[in-house]
Amino acid sequence: MERLFVDGSFVDAVSGETFSTTAPRDGSVLAEVASGHGEDVDLAVRAARRAFEDGRWRSQPPAARKRVLLKLAELLRVNSEELARVESMDTGKPIGEASRVDVAKAADTFAWYAEAIDKVYGEIAPTGPDALALVSREPLGVIGAVVPWNYPLMITAWKLAPALAAGNSVVLKPAEQSPLSALVLARLAAEAGLPDGVLNVVTGFGETAGRALGLHPGVDKIAFTGSAPVGRAFLGYAASSNGKQVSIEAGGKSPQLVLPDVSDVDKAAESIAWGFCYNAGQTCNAGSRLVVHSSIAAELVDAVRKVLSGFTVGDPLDPATTIGPVIDDTQLTTVLGYLDIGRAEATAVHGGRRLHEETGGWYVEPAVLEGVANTATVAQEEIFGPVLVTTTFDELEEGIRIANETRFGLAASVWTADFRTAHQVAARLRAGTVWVNTFDASDVVTPFGGFGETGGGRDKSLHALDGYTGLKTTWFDLS
């Protein structure tokens, strides 16, 4: 059985309750996992608070904290095979991607923030000769990190690395669908030398462990990635408890805006296909809306379908697999339900069947829908599956308007051969990230987050450190 990690030790839940985590590839039970409740969250928060107040981590010299996080990054790399297999089995993502992307980027994230620790300076305010005013950043205290099931290890690193680099203590609540890599990470963090109580992991369900963390008065901030309704719930928890800070990244419905002068249709088609199929479409910034000029729509959709014909949907442990299963039977039902709606609203031109049902796994064939009005359900709601909806336009202004007509604002792309047009259009797209002639290019050096119902706050880059610290002014009277 997999147990909670509290105050430096693996422990059973107070209630003794457990839940099963299953493999999306075949529906089999991977492990029984301790099911945390309010009592467990309270123990974890109290441990984190003691660790913060006595300064065992936050008061260490920057170079000392840096060494621990660099050691953790190295341990992630050393144990990459174990982590990749755990991540692949728990989430259904192809094992090659789990290794090359999820584990590798998680390690890089911890290393990058480790290196940033002793390179962030304070300020001296311009007060004049009779005073000295120092502006410094201090850690907030106890951070509650709530992460989703689609990229559990990587998004956990996005939260934990800057929070720990800044000197905070953390209580991590992984998604109940994919809790296993968080427990491996906790073990490796202890091995790297992170003091007891600085990182705690409470596995369990959102309505129990997640809600208790959001309501706990000993938590100074919630850092959340997940669905918009749950993000709003955490805002409510904060309002009804201690007014804690809340940062939210809550999904998207990202447009890929293709202009008639796109220079390489085949390149665009490959990026578009990967943009909505990667991780079986279970990506918050998935480019699931193709907004394309009517003059090239048919050519581009045919090119996308050609790329899809080369994808292999199958067992995530098979190195030849391109697309694995969706996370569970609930998500499978959701995706297939949206496809039924889409067939009534538009024209299905590719895929959309359930595959490999005999395995017991939850596989969906990538689907392309054409002739989709931007007001359609499938154009506005986040499906979180490998489904592309295609909407055409005739004038540039119309294309920009369609691209922006979404309640989310996480990401977008524009495809054009004209640099001036690209720059002007990118400036008008309401999204936290806009790619030009590419999609989903990323690095820890740039911030990630969005506008609208996507929520506020940013992961990655030095800007993430701002979200885990508070500004402090120290004023000296020199008169």
Secondary structure by P-SEA (a helix, b strand, c coil): cbbbbcccccccccccbbbbbbbcccccccbbbbbbcaaaaaaaaaaaaaaaaacccccccaaaaaaaaaaaaaaaaaaaaaaaaaaaaaccccaaaaaacaaaaaaaaaaaaaaacccbbbbbccccccbbbbbbcccccbbbbbbccccaaaaaaaccaaaaaabbbbbbbcccccccaaaaaaaaaaaaccccccbbbbbcccccaaaaaaaccccccccccccaaaaaaaaaaaaaccccbbbbbbbbbcccccccccccaaaaaaaaaaacccccccccccccccccccccaaaaaaaaaaaaaaccccccccccccccccccaaaaaaaaaaaaaaaaacccccccccccccccbbbbcbbbbccccccccccccccccbbbbbbbbccaaaaaaaaaccccccccccccccaaaaaaaaaacccccccccccccccccccccccccccccccccaaaaaaabbbbbbbbbcc
